[in-house]
Amino acid sequence: MNTRSTKLLILSLLVFLAYACVKPPKEEITEEIIEDVEIPSDFSWATSRTIKFDISINDNRFKDASHRISIYRGNPFSGGTVLARGAASETLSFQTSLYLADTLKEVYLLKTAPDLSTSMQKVALNAANISVALGAVTPPSVSAKTSVKRVSATPASPDCTSGCTQTISSNNTNINTNSGDVVCITGSNITVGFNANGGTIRICGSNVTVQNASLNNSAKIIIASSASVRFSNLNTNSTTASIQNFGNVSINGSFAVRGVFENYGTFSTTGDFDLNDGSTFSNDGTITVAGSMNARSNSAVNNGSITTNSHFQLNGGSSFINKCYLYVKGNYNLNGTFNNYNFVKVTNETTINGNSKLNLYNNAMLTTGRMMLNKVIEGFGLTSLVKVSGNTTINSGGGVTGAVQYWSTNGQNLNDSFFSNGAVEGHSVYIPVSGCNAEGNGSPSIADDDNDGVANNLDKYPNDPSKAFDNFYPSEKPEDGTTIAFEDNWPRQGDYDLNDLVIALNYKIVTNAQNKVVQVNGTYSLYATGGSSGNGFAVAFPVSRSSVKNFTGGVLEAGQDSAVAVIFTDMRKEMQEWNTYPKQPNSGSKNYSISFDVENGPSISSFGLGIYNPFSWNGAYGRGYEIHLKGYRPTKLADFSAFGKDVDGTDPANNKYYETKEGGLPWGIAIPTAHFVYPVETVPINKAYRYFNYWAAGMGYLDWYVDKPGYRDNGAMYGK
């Protein structure tokens, strides 16, 4: 490789001083640079940080049985990926340590009980130590958004800071809008009124009273999550008009929907709530109706919570899908098609009329005071349940068919002709309590074949008492990974193209029911070997060498106190080409894997989930010339006499390792992506990545390595 000595180049001093406290706009980026500008003394050169979790549970339904705790990147009900898993009980919390990308701002915690009921919480990653207690089930306000997988993502609440053609901050009861208008109501404690013949009205203020509001044509009203609004009168006069609520809305009186109505917040009426012909209705929040709810829509879906203090009426030719919670405190009358996927509770009487259909899917429940059956109830999938606390009246055409248990508490004489196609009288089916079903039914049958304390349905290894859970770094997706990029001329300064050895890694760490590490599995992909020296690569793990059993792949290095897995000893024997010169042949990547068991292993909390301690060594200088990331300690076989030579500033007495004497520059960095696009030969990384310098100066751009417009000089990138 080219060994000319160059220092890391940073922004001009003027730019640094002027913008050290703010993220500069892109047009301020300049290639006019100077040498030897000091990087902040506390800068770690890490693109990730360690966060420790302590997750306890408040769930006494299963005594001291183990519950499974999962940590997800992204919503687990919308394609999120698993990062970590372990056991927790009322007396034992799940503790773990995760090395997470600086760009990741939140994770989801999911508790799964032995009966598969769940509780979930989204947690902001704003501290190094996070402690959370998860309840028995997710509260209804959260279940409304997470209990059912949505076909499309929940839209984000808008604000009133941009895109407004008119902003209103004080009383105004004469607002008129037309197509193309965007009126933003930002004031709080004000009264407004409007006639919308088109356009959009956004309400972002709190305690806003709306009088004489009319939505005509394709007019749209959006209530932001920050808003609280009371409507004295709200009329939707067109099937193309629409309402979106993310905030807190109350209607003084009755309300009729004609058009599109989407609720993601809280919504209440002091009168009836009607869905007129041609309306489209979806609820992902909480709706409370003081009167009755009358549905005449063919497009109505409840993913949240609806409570009516009087009756619920589904009219002929209409359809309604319930995927969460419907509580009817009066009578429940069906004349259309009602598909229940979760829980319906009726205080008084349920009437299934002859022109209606009641379909129950996969452990759905209907509880009611009395039942009038003029049509067959049908069950699909997993067994559902109908519970009647009073009398059941069966008329001609009434009955139960399919995957349904039917139980009438007063012991009605239900003869065999009442049931067909697997439907039976009884209430033995187990249906777990959830955020949508607060009652549930029966008791679960919990099996634990290997007697490790983790139920089969929670245990990844139900027949192996030594294993229970899989943990991952960086995630369960095989295509995920972290790339380690080395400069190989330590203790001398190299050309800082960071392509002398480029290798991606990921791990699967297996733990037992006590959250102890029992097995380590690593995979590695070698992408570049930008040098003539036969450099080696290895990883030091935080366990003793003597505790490692059944090591496969690579070599478990002798003479070490800790477990050091050598992946290869000479990169020139592993890859014919360097893969750093664009016009030369490419060898393609090369893959490796290791696996070993750990006897009497540490807790996953102390072992952690991360990159561990990856290092290289320069084959031209010898095995002892280890090259670690900044701050990472050398192994027992390192040549300690090389510390402090040339530009190396390693000072073990002050806990400083593998950084230059001036500027604190590293010889390797870890980038949280499996497919890091590295620079071509001899091009410094700060030339290839235009925002690298800002990141190094502590000025933001934590995502400097991402392929965004303006972030890269593609001519300086290998493979671009």
C-alpha positions in Angstrom: 0.0 0.0 0.0 1.0 3.6 -0.2 2.6 4.5 3.1 3.0 8.2 2.8 2.3 9.9 6.0 -0.8 12.1 6.1 -2.8 13.5 8.9 -6.6 13.4 9.2 -7.9 16.5 7.5 -10.5 18.6 9.3 -12.6 21.6 8.4 -11.1 25.0 8.2 -10.7 26.6 11.6 -13.1 29.4 10.7 -15.8 27.0 9.9 -15.1 24.9 13.0 -15.3 28.0 15.3 -18.4 29.4 13.6 -20.4 26.3 13.6 -19.2 24.2 16.5 -22.5 24.3 18.3 -24.9 23.9 15.3 -25.3 21.5 12.5 -24.2 23.4 9.4 -26.3 23.6 6.3 -25.1 21.6 3.3 -24.2 24.7 1.3 -21.6 25.6 4.0 -19.6 22.4 3.4 -16.2 23.3 2.0 -13.1 21.3 0.9 -10.8 24.1 2.0 -9.1 22.3 4.9 -6.2 22.6 7.3 -4.1 20.1 9.2 -3.8 19.6 12.9 -7.1 21.0 14.1 -7.7 19.2 17.4 -10.6 16.8 17.7 -12.6 17.1 20.9 -10.6 15.3 23.6 -13.6 13.1 24.6 -14.4 12.0 21.1 -14.5 8.2 21.0 -14.6 7.6 17.2 -17.5 5.2 17.9 -20.6 5.3 15.7 -22.5 3.3 18.4 -23.0 3.4 22.1 -23.6 0.9 24.9 -27.0 1.0 26.6 -27.9 -1.2 29.5 -31.4 -2.4 30.1 -33.2 -3.6 33.2 -36.7 -4.8 32.4 -38.9 -6.0 35.2 -42.6 -7.2 35.0 -45.7 -6.5 37.0 -47.8 -9.6 36.2 -48.9 -12.0 38.9 -51.1 -14.2 36.8 -48.6 -17.0 36.5 -47.0 -16.9 40.0 -43.2 -17.0 39.4 -43.3 -18.4 35.9 -40.8 -17.0 33.3 -42.0 -14.5 30.8 -40.1 -13.8 27.6 -38.7 -10.2 27.1 -37.8 -9.2 23.6 -36.1 -6.0 22.5 -37.0 -4.9 19.0 -35.7 -2.4 16.5 -39.0 -1.1 15.1 -42.5 -2.1 16.1 -42.8 -5.9 16.4 -46.3 -5.7 15.0 -45.1 -3.9 11.9 -42.0 -5.7 10.8 -39.6 -4.8 13.6 -36.5 -7.0 14.1 -35.3 -8.8 17.3 -32.2 -7.5 19.0 -32.3 -9.4 22.3 -34.4 -11.9 24.2 -34.4 -13.3 27.7 -36.4 -14.4 30.7 -38.1 -12.3 33.4 -40.4 -13.1 36.3 -41.9 -11.2 39.2 -38.8 -11.8 41.2 -36.1 -11.6 38.4 -35.7 -8.8 35.9 -34.1 -9.2 32.5 -30.9 -7.3 32.3 -28.8 -7.0 29.1 -26.3 -4.6 27.4 -26.7 -3.6 23.8 -24.3 -1.8 21.5 -26.6 0.3 19.4 -26.0 2.7 16.5 -26.0 6.4 17.5 -28.7 6.9 14.8 -31.1 4.6 16.5 -33.3 6.7 18.8 -35.9 4.2 20.1 -36.6 0.5 20.7 -39.7 -1.5 21.5 -39.9 -3.8 24.5 -42.3 -6.7 24.3 -43.2 -9.0 27.2 -44.8 -12.3 26.3 -46.5 -14.3 29.1 -46.7 -18.1 29.1 -50.2 -17.8 27.6 -48.8 -15.6 24.8 -50.6 -12.5 26.0 -48.4 -9.5 25.5 -47.4 -6.1 26.9 -45.4 -3.6 24.8 -43.7 -0.3 25.4 -41.8 2.0 23.1 -38.7 3.4 24.8 -36.5 6.4 23.8 -32.8 5.7 23.9 -31.9 8.9 25.8 -29.9 7.4 28.6 -27.1 4.9 29.1 -29.2 3.0 31.6 -32.8 2.2 31.0 -35.1 0.6 33.6 -38.7 -0.3 32.6 -41.5 -2.2 34.3 -44.0 -3.9 31.9 -47.5 -4.7 33.0 -49.7 -7.8 32.4 -51.0 -6.6 29.1 -50.7 -3.5 26.9 -53.1 -0.8 28.0 -56.1 -0.3 25.6 -54.9 3.1 24.5 -51.7 1.4 23.2 -53.4 -1.8 22.0 -55.5 0.3 19.8 -52.5 0.9 17.7 -50.5 -2.3 18.1 -52.8 -5.3 18.7 -53.5 -5.9 15.0 -51.0 -5.8 12.1 -52.0 -3.0 9.8 -51.9 -3.3 6.1 -50.6 0.3 5.9 -48.6 2.3 8.4 -50.4 4.7 10.8 -49.9 8.2 9.4 -48.0 10.7 11.4 -49.7 13.7 13.0 -49.1 16.9 11.1 -48.1 20.2 12.7 -48.9 23.8 11.9 -45.3 25.0 11.3 -45.1 24.6 7.5 -47.2 24.5 4.4 -49.9 26.9 5.8 -51.5 29.4 3.4 -53.1 31.1 6.4 -52.4 30.9 10.1 -55.1 31.7 12.8 -54.1 32.4 16.4 -57.1 34.3 17.7 -60.9 34.1 17.6 -62.4 33.9 14.1 -65.8 32.4 13.4 -65.9 33.3 9.7 -63.2 31.1 8.1 -63.8 30.1 4.5 -61.6 27.7 2.6 -61.4 26.5 -1.0 -59.4 24.0 -2.9 -55.6 24.5 -2.3 -56.0 26.4 0.9 -54.3 25.1 4.1 -55.5 27.0 7.1 -53.6 26.3 10.3 -55.2 27.1 13.6 -52.5 27.5 16.2 -54.1 29.5 18.9 -55.2 28.0 22.2 -58.3 28.9 24.3 -60.0 30.4 21.2 -63.3 30.1 19.3 -63.4 29.5 15.6 -65.9 28.6 12.9 -65.6 27.7 9.3 -67.3 26.8 6.0 -64.9 24.6 4.0 -65.7 24.2 0.3 -62.3 22.5 -0.3 -58.8 22.7 1.1 -57.5 21.6 4.5 -57.9 22.9 8.0 -55.3 21.9 10.6 -56.0 22.5 14.2 -53.0 22.4 16.5 -54.0 24.6 19.5 -55.4 23.4 22.8 -58.9 24.1 24.2 -60.2 25.2 20.8 -64.0 25.6 20.5 -65.3 25.2 16.9 -68.8 26.6 16.0 -70.8 26.0 12.9 -68.3 23.9 11.1 -69.2 22.5 7.6 -67.1 20.3 5.4 -68.2 20.4 1.7 -66.8 18.9 -1.5 -63.3 17.4 -0.8 -62.6 19.6 2.3 -60.4 18.1 5.0 -60.0 18.8 8.7 -57.0 17.4 10.6 -56.7 17.6 14.4 -53.1 17.3 15.4 -51.9 15.2 18.3 -51.1 18.4 20.3 -54.7 19.7 19.9 -57.8 19.5 22.1 -61.0 20.6 20.3 -64.7 20.9 21.2 -67.2 21.1 18.3 -70.5 22.7 18.9 -71.6 21.6 15.5 -69.8 19.6 12.8 -71.4 18.7 9.5 -69.8 16.5 6.8 -71.9 17.2 3.7 -69.9 15.2 1.1 -68.7 11.6 0.6 -65.3 13.1 -0.4 -64.9 15.2 2.7 -62.6 13.8 5.4 -61.7 14.1 9.1 -58.5 12.9 10.7 -58.1 13.1 14.4 -54.8 12.6 16.2 -55.7 14.7 19.3 -58.6 15.0 21.8 -62.0 15.8 20.2 -65.4 16.1 21.8 -68.7 16.7 20.0 -71.5 18.5 21.8 -74.5 16.5 20.6 -74.8 13.9 17.9 -72.4 13.4 15.0 -73.0 11.8 11.6 -70.2 10.8 9.3 -70.6 11.2 5.5 -67.2 10.9 3.9 -64.0 9.6 5.5 -63.4 9.5 9.2 -60.1 8.4 10.7 -59.5 8.5 14.5 -56.0 8.0 16.0 -56.7 9.9 19.2 -59.6 10.2 21.5 -63.1 11.1 20.3 -66.4 11.5 22.2 -69.9 12.6 21.6 -72.7 13.6 24.0 -75.3 12.2 21.6 -75.4 9.5 18.9 -72.6 8.6 16.5 -73.9 7.6 13.0 -72.0 6.2 10.0 -74.1 7.2 7.0 -74.3 5.5 3.6 -71.1 6.0 1.6 -68.9 6.8 4.6 -65.5 5.2 5.3 -64.7 4.7 9.0 -61.5 3.6 10.8 -60.7 3.8 14.5 -57.2 3.3 15.8 -57.8 5.3 19.0 -60.5 5.6 21.6 -64.2 6.5 20.9 -66.8 7.1 23.5 -70.4 7.6 22.5 -72.9 8.8 25.1 -75.9 7.7 22.9 -76.2 5.0 20.3 -73.9 4.0 17.4 -75.6 3.4 14.1 -73.7 2.0 11.2 -74.8 2.1 7.6 -71.4 1.9 6.1 -69.7 -0.8 3.9 -66.3 0.3 5.0 -66.0 0.4 8.8 -63.0 -1.0 10.8 -62.3 -0.7 14.5 -58.7 -1.3 15.4 -59.1 0.5 18.7 -61.6 0.9 21.5 -65.3 1.9 21.1 -67.8 2.3 24.0 -71.4 3.2 23.5 -73.5 4.1 26.5 -76.7 3.0 24.7 -77.2 0.7 21.6 -75.2 -0.5 18.6 -77.1 -0.9 15.4 -75.7 -2.4 12.2 -78.2 -1.8 9.4 -79.0 -4.0 6.5 -76.5 -4.2 3.6 -73.7 -2.8 5.9 -70.6 -4.4 7.2 -68.4 -3.8 10.2 -65.0 -5.3 11.2 -64.0 -5.3 14.8 -60.3 -6.0 15.5 -60.0 -4.8 19.1 -62.6 -3.7 21.6 -66.4 -2.9 21.3 -68.4 -2.3 24.5 -72.2 -1.8 24.1 -73.9 -0.9 27.3 -77.4 -1.2 25.7 -78.6 -3.6 23.0 -76.5 -5.0 20.1 -78.6 -5.4 16.9 -77.2 -6.9 13.7 -78.8 -6.6 10.3 -75.6 -6.6 8.3 -72.3 -8.5 8.3 -70.2 -8.2 11.5 -66.7 -9.7 11.5 -65.3 -10.0 15.0 -61.6 -10.7 15.4 -61.3 -9.8 19.1 -63.8 -8.7 21.8 -67.4 -7.5 21.9 -69.2 -7.0 25.2 -72.9 -6.3 25.4 -74.7 -5.4 28.7 -78.3 -6.1 27.5 -79.5 -8.1 24.6 -77.8 -9.3 21.4 -80.1 -9.8 18.4 -78.8 -11.6 15.3 -81.5 -11.0 12.7 -82.2 -13.2 9.7 -80.6 -10.9 7.2 -77.3 -10.6 9.1 -74.1 -12.5 9.6 -71.9 -12.7 12.7 -68.5 -14.2 11.9 -66.0 -15.0 14.7 -62.3 -15.4 13.9 -59.4 -16.9 15.9 -60.2 -16.7 19.6 -62.7 -13.9 19.3 -65.2 -13.4 22.1 -68.7 -12.1 22.4 -70.2 -11.7 25.9 -73.8 -10.6 26.3 -76.6 -10.4 28.8 -79.3 -12.1 26.6 -79.3 -13.7 23.1 -81.9 -13.6 20.4 -80.8 -15.9 17.5 -82.5 -15.7 14.1 -79.4 -16.6 12.1 -76.4 -18.8 12.5 -73.2 -17.6 14.2 -70.1 -19.0 12.4 -66.6 -19.5 13.6 -63.3 -19.6 11.6 -59.8 -20.6 12.5 -59.0 -21.0 16.2 -62.0 -21.6 18.4 -64.0 -18.6 19.5 -66.4 -18.1 22.3 -69.9 -16.8 22.9 -70.9 -16.4 26.6 -74.5 -15.5 27.5 -75.2 -14.6 31.1 -79.0 -14.7 30.7 -81.5 -16.4 28.4 -80.9 -17.6 24.8 -83.9 -17.5 22.5 -83.5 -19.6 19.3 -85.8 -19.0 16.4 -86.0 -20.6 13.0 -82.7 -20.3 11.3 -80.7 -19.7 14.5 -77.7 -21.8 15.5 -73.9 -22.0 15.8 -71.5 -23.5 13.3 -67.8 -23.9 12.9 -65.0 -23.2 15.4 -67.2 -21.8 18.2 -68.0 -22.7 21.8 -71.4 -21.4 23.0 -72.3 -21.1 26.7 -75.5 -19.9 28.3 -75.0 -19.4 32.0 -78.7 -20.0 32.8 -78.4 -23.6 31.4 -80.7 -23.3 28.4 -81.6 -26.6 26.8 -79.5 -26.3 23.7 -80.0 -29.5 21.7 -77.6 -31.0 19.2 -79.4 -29.5 16.3 -78.3 -26.1 17.5 -74.7 -27.0 16.7 -73.0 -28.0 13.5 -69.5 -28.4 11.9 -67.6 -28.6 15.1 -69.5 -26.0 17.2 -70.1 -27.2 20.7 -71.8 -26.2 24.0 -69.2 -25.2 26.6 -66.7 -22.6 27.6 -63.4 -24.5 28.1 -61.5 -22.7 25.3 -58.6 -20.7 26.6 -58.5 -17.1 25.3 -55.8 -14.9 26.9 -56.4 -11.5 28.4 -55.0 -8.7 26.2 -55.2 -5.0 25.7 -58.3 -5.5 23.6 -59.9 -8.3 25.7 -59.8 -7.5 29.4 -61.8 -10.6 30.4 -60.3 -13.6 28.5 -61.5 -17.1 29.3 -60.2 -20.2 30.9 -56.7 -21.2 32.0 -53.7 -21.9 29.7 -52.1 -25.3 29.4 -48.5 -24.5 29.9 -46.0 -27.2 28.9 -42.3 -27.1 29.6 -40.9 -30.3 28.2 -37.2 -29.6 29.2 -38.2 -28.3 32.7 -35.9 -25.3 32.4 -38.6 -22.9 33.6 -39.4 -21.4 30.2 -42.6 -22.7 28.6 -42.4 -24.5 25.3 -44.2 -21.7 23.5 -41.6 -19.1 24.7 -38.5 -21.4 24.4 -36.4 -21.4 21.2 -35.0 -24.7 22.3 -38.0 -26.5 24.1 -36.2 -29.8 24.3 -32.8 -28.6 25.5 -32.6 -27.4 29.1 -29.3 -25.7 28.5 -30.7 -23.3 25.9 -33.7 -21.0 25.8 -33.2 -17.8 23.8 -31.3 -16.3 20.8 -29.8 -12.9 21.0 -28.4 -11.0 18.1 -25.9 -8.3 17.1 -26.8 -6.1 15.4 -30.2 -7.8 14.8 -31.8 -11.1 13.8 -31.7 -10.2 10.1 -28.8 -12.1 8.5 -28.2 -9.3 6.1 -27.5 -6.9 9.0 -24.0 -6.4 10.3 -21.3 -4.0 11.4 -18.2 -3.2 9.3 -14.7 -2.9 10.8 -12.3 -0.9 8.7 -8.6 -0.8 9.5 -5.5 1.3 8.7 -2.7 -1.2 9.0 0.5 0.8 9.5 0.4 1.1 13.3 2.2 2.6 15.1 2.9 4.7 12.1 0.4 7.0 10.4 -1.1 5.6 7.3 -2.9 7.2 4.4 -6.2 7.0 6.2 -8.2 5.4 3.4 -9.3 2.8 6.0 -9.4 0.0 3.5 -6.4 -2.0 4.4 -8.7 -4.6 5.9 -12.5 -4.3 5.7 -14.6 -7.0 7.3 -18.2 -7.2 8.4 -19.4 -9.2 11.4 -22.6 -10.3 13.1 -23.4 -12.6 16.0 -26.0 -14.9 17.5 -25.6 -15.4 21.2 -27.6 -18.2 22.8 -28.6 -17.9 26.5 -30.3 -20.2 28.9 -33.4 -19.7 31.1 -31.2 -17.8 33.6 -30.0 -15.4 30.9 -26.5 -16.9 31.0 -24.4 -17.1 27.8 -24.1 -20.7 26.6 -23.1 -20.4 23.0 -21.5 -17.9 20.7 -22.0 -17.9 16.9 -20.2 -15.4 14.7 -20.2 -14.8 10.9 -17.7 -12.6 9.1 -17.5 -11.3 5.5 -14.1 -10.1 4.2 -14.6 -7.3 1.6 -11.2 -5.6 1.1 -7.5 -6.2 1.7 -5.9 -3.0 0.6 -2.3 -3.8 1.3 0.6 -6.1 0.5 1.2 -7.2 4.1 -0.3 -10.5 5.2 -2.5 -9.0 7.9 -4.4 -11.2 10.3 -7.8 -10.8 11.9 -9.2 -12.0 15.3 -11.8 -11.2 17.9 -11.3 -11.3 21.7 -14.4 -12.3 23.7 -15.1 -11.4 27.3 -14.9 -15.0 28.6 -12.0 -17.1 29.8 -10.3 -19.4 27.3 -10.7 -22.3 29.7 -14.5 -21.9 29.6 -14.7 -22.4 25.8 -15.8 -25.8 24.6 -16.5 -27.3 21.2 -14.8 -24.5 19.2 -15.3 -24.8 15.4 -14.2 -22.5 12.6 -11.0 -20.5 12.8 -8.6 -21.2 15.7 -8.9 -20.7 19.4 -5.6 -19.0 20.0 -3.2 -20.6 22.5 -1.4 -18.6 25.2 -4.4 -16.3 25.9 -6.2 -15.8 29.1 -9.4 -14.8 27.4 -11.1 -16.5 24.4 -9.5 -15.1 21.2 -10.9 -16.5 18.0 -8.4 -16.1 15.1 -10.4 -15.9 11.8 -7.3 -15.9 9.5 -3.6 -15.1 9.9 -2.7 -13.8 6.4 -5.2 -11.8 4.4 -3.1 -12.2 1.2 -3.7 -15.9 1.3 -7.5 -15.3 1.8 -8.1 -12.8 -1.1 -6.1 -12.7 -4.3 -7.1 -9.1 -5.2 -7.0 -6.1 -3.0 -10.6 -4.9 -4.0 -9.5 -1.3 -3.6 -8.5 -0.4 -7.2 -11.7 0.2 -9.3 -10.0 -0.8 -12.6 -8.5 -4.0 -11.3 -10.2 -7.4 -10.9 -12.3 -8.0 -7.9 -12.0 -11.2 -5.8 -15.5 -11.0 -4.3 -16.2 -11.2 -0.6 -15.1 -14.2 1.5 -17.2 -15.6 4.3 -16.2 -17.2 7.6 -18.1 -18.5 10.7 -17.2 -19.6 14.2 -19.1 -21.3 17.0 -18.3 -22.3 20.5 -20.0 -23.3 23.7 -19.4 -21.5 27.0 -19.2 -23.5 30.2 -20.5 -21.6 33.3 -20.9 -18.6 31.1 -21.4 -15.0 32.2 -24.8 -13.2 32.2 -25.8 -11.7 28.9 -25.7 -8.4 30.8 -22.0 -8.6 31.4 -21.2 -10.4 28.1 -23.2 -7.9 26.1 -24.3 -7.8 22.5 -21.8 -5.9 20.3 -18.7 -6.1 18.3 -16.6 -7.4 21.3 -12.9 -6.7 20.6 -12.0 -7.2 16.9 -8.4 -6.6 15.9 -5.9 -7.0 13.2 -2.1 -7.2 13.1 0.4 -6.2 10.5 2.0 -9.4 9.1 5.1 -7.4 8.0 5.8 -6.4 11.6 4.7 -9.6 13.4 1.8 -11.1 15.4 2.5 -8.7 18.4 1.7 -5.6 16.4 -2.0 -5.8 17.2 -4.3 -3.0 15.8 -7.4 -2.5 17.9 -10.1 0.2 17.8 -9.6 3.2 19.9 -10.0 2.5 23.6 -10.0 -1.3 23.2 -7.3 -3.2 25.1 -4.6 -5.4 23.6 -4.5 -9.1 24.2 -1.9 -11.0 26.2 0.1 -11.7 23.0 0.5 -8.0 22.0 4.0 -6.5 21.8 3.7 -4.0 24.6 7.1 -2.5 23.7 5.6 -1.0 20.5 3.3 1.3 22.5 4.4 4.9 22.2 6.5 4.4 19.1 6.2 6.8 16.2 2.8 8.5 16.4 1.1 6.0 18.7 -0.2 7.6 21.9 -1.1 4.5 23.8 -0.8 5.1 27.6 -2.2 2.2 29.7 -1.7 4.1 32.9 -4.3 6.6 31.7 -6.5 4.0 30.0 -5.6 5.3 26.5 -5.2 2.7 23.8 -4.6 2.9 20.0 -4.9 6.6 19.3 -2.3 9.0 17.9 -0.3 11.3 20.2 -1.8 14.3 18.6 -5.4 14.5 17.7 -6.3 11.2 19.2 -6.9 9.5 15.8 -7.7 5.8 15.6 -6.3 3.0 13.4 -9.8 1.5 12.9 -13.4 2.3 13.2 -16.7 0.3 13.3 -19.5 1.4 11.1 -23.0 0.0 11.9 -23.8 -1.3 8.4 -22.9 -4.6 6.8 -22.2 -3.0 3.4 -20.0 0.0 4.2 -18.7 1.5 0.9 -15.0 2.2 1.6 -12.7 4.7 -0.2 -10.6 3.7 -3.2 -6.9 3.2 -2.6 -5.0 6.2 -1.1 -8.1 8.5 -0.8 -8.6 9.5 2.8 -12.0 8.7 4.2 -12.8 12.3 5.0 -12.4 13.0 1.2 -14.7 10.2 0.3 -17.3 11.1 2.9 -18.0 14.8 2.9 -19.6 14.9 6.4 -16.9 12.7 8.1 -15.1 15.9 9.3 -18.2 17.4 10.9 -18.8 14.1 12.7 -15.2 14.0 13.9 -15.4 17.6 15.1 -18.5 16.7 17.2 -20.8 18.8 15.0 -23.5 16.2 14.3 -23.9 14.1 11.2 -24.0 10.9 13.1 -25.1 9.3 9.9 -22.1 10.4 7.8 -21.7 7.0 6.3 -25.3 6.7 5.0 -25.9 7.1 1.2 -27.8 10.4 1.2 -27.7 13.1 -1.4 -24.4 15.0 -1.1 -22.9 12.8 1.6 -20.5 11.0 -0.7 -17.9 11.6 -3.4 -18.9 8.7 -5.5 -15.8 9.0 -7.6 -13.7 8.3 -4.5 -15.7 5.2 -3.4 -14.9 1.7 -4.3 -17.8 0.0 -6.0 -19.6 3.3 -6.8 
